[in-house]
């Protein structure tokens, strides 16, 4: 059904927004866990800013660096 196979700690881009009233954009993230058609992605940069997790459907992900 899906074109991509995601593995743990896979660097990708996730389509998400920072707030409910903000437009969506592609954010660099890592896949931490996959279950069914959903995955847990972790956002955050390596500069000491806090990291946070979000549950997204797999169709909101794309491989990093392809676009």
C-alpha positions in Angstrom: 0.0 0.0 0.0 2.8 2.4 0.9 5.9 3.1 -1.2 8.4 3.4 1.7 9.5 1.1 4.4 10.4 3.0 7.6 12.7 1.7 10.2 13.6 2.9 13.7 15.7 6.0 13.9 15.1 6.7 10.2 15.7 10.3 9.4 12.8 11.7 7.4 10.6 14.7 6.9 7.2 14.9 8.5 4.3 17.1 7.4 3.1 18.9 10.5 2.4 22.3 12.0 3.6 24.0 15.2 0.1 25.1 16.2 -3.5 24.3 15.1 -3.9 27.7 13.3 -0.5 27.5 11.6 0.0 26.1 8.0 1.7 22.7 7.7 5.3 22.4 6.6 8.0 19.6 6.3 10.0 19.2 9.4 13.2 17.1 9.8 12.4 14.2 12.2 13.2 10.7 13.2 10.9 7.7 13.2 11.1 6.1 16.6 8.3 3.5 16.3 5.9 2.1 13.7 2.6 0.4 14.5 0.1 -0.3 11.7 -0.4 2.8 9.6 0.9 5.2 12.3 4.3 6.1 13.6 5.9 8.0 16.4 8.3 10.7 15.1 10.7 12.8 17.2 11.4 16.5 16.3 14.1 18.7 17.6 17.5 20.0 16.6 20.8 19.1 18.0 21.4 22.6 19.4 20.0 21.8 22.9 16.4 22.7 22.2 13.8 20.4 23.7 12.7 17.4 21.6 9.1 16.3 21.3 7.2 13.4 19.9 4.1 13.2 17.7 2.0 10.4 16.3 1.4 10.7 12.6 0.0 8.6 9.8 2.7 7.1 7.6 1.4 9.1 4.6 2.6 12.3 6.3 6.2 11.2 6.0 8.7 11.4 3.2 12.4 10.4 3.0 14.8 13.3 4.0 16.7 15.1 1.3 14.6 14.0 -1.6 13.0 17.5 -2.2 
